[in-house]
Amino acid sequence: MMDTIARQGSFAAAARELGKVPSALTYSVRQLEDALDVLLFDRRSGQAQLTAAGEELLNEGRRLLAEMDAVANRVRRVATGWETQLSIAVDGVLSRLILLELCEAFYALRPDEDNADAGPGTRLRLRTEVLSGTAEALVGGAADLAIGVMADTLLPAGFEMKPLGEMEFVFAVAPHHPLAAHDGPIGDAELLRHRAVAVADTAQRMSPQTMNLLPGQEVLTVASTQAKIEAQVRCLGCGFVPEPLAREHIRAGRLVVKTLARRRNKARFAYAWRSAAAPQEKKAAQGLALAWWLRQLDSATTRRALIERHGGWQPVD
């Protein structure tokens, strides 16, 4: 109810969406405000604007609802073996081609021998995340499996993590960018004179990360790695890009790779999943859908393809 009121901006509009009369919503909100002894909505402007207390209640309420859904899903999983839904968070630098091929193979499963047309019945939910957002989606309960977690991420107890692989990042600029004509390794003092392009970390609660940005450097922030590469092709800035994603642009001459004076290590990725509710508890029963995805990720060929193959169709081994 609070989410609908906040989204619609008024009790009347929220009531229409919920199929209720406005007075019923007003009464419910006042009961909630009386119970908590706080003001949840500021009604002075004629609109329903959340107060700071209302924002906190809404955020915590969403979290609690997600936890309730997670409990319900776990109960169903114990009963049926196949999860009702499997949410997978994937870092934006990994191959969408391979991810969709894996989805295709999953939907082709026929677990019911009596019905050749019956698939696992698990709804897949894919989410694209960036940097700390991938781990946050898993820890916060928004994802059951996170692919592309930074390998040095410290996860709380109750989660397991395995290496996915390393990805090479290269510093690249458009051929008509001033740095394209620079001779020799480029130092930080020279970099500071040029705008960088960065991808925004999708983390909301965990501390967001910034990669390879200098203090005081002008930054153009975009929402995805693909947008970052396109921005650099258009000479809107410079920066490190994943070599597998930028490979075709580099081969075609739309991006030029330059050497920096400071060293850049390869990015190391991992995949992670929830293994148990707490260290002292009995290990939770693993759903069949999650088990299937983990078996695919056990394959070195699949892990390598997620990092390297970003174009051209080939069957997954």
Helices and strands as residue ranges (DSSP letters): H 2-8, H 11-18, H 22-36, E 41-42, E 49-50, H 52-80, E 85-91, H 96-107, E 123-129, H 132-139, E 145-150, E 159-167, E 169-173, G 178-181, H 188-191, E 196-199, E 219-222, H 225-233, E 239-242, H 243-251, E 256-258, E 267-274, H 288-297, H 300-308
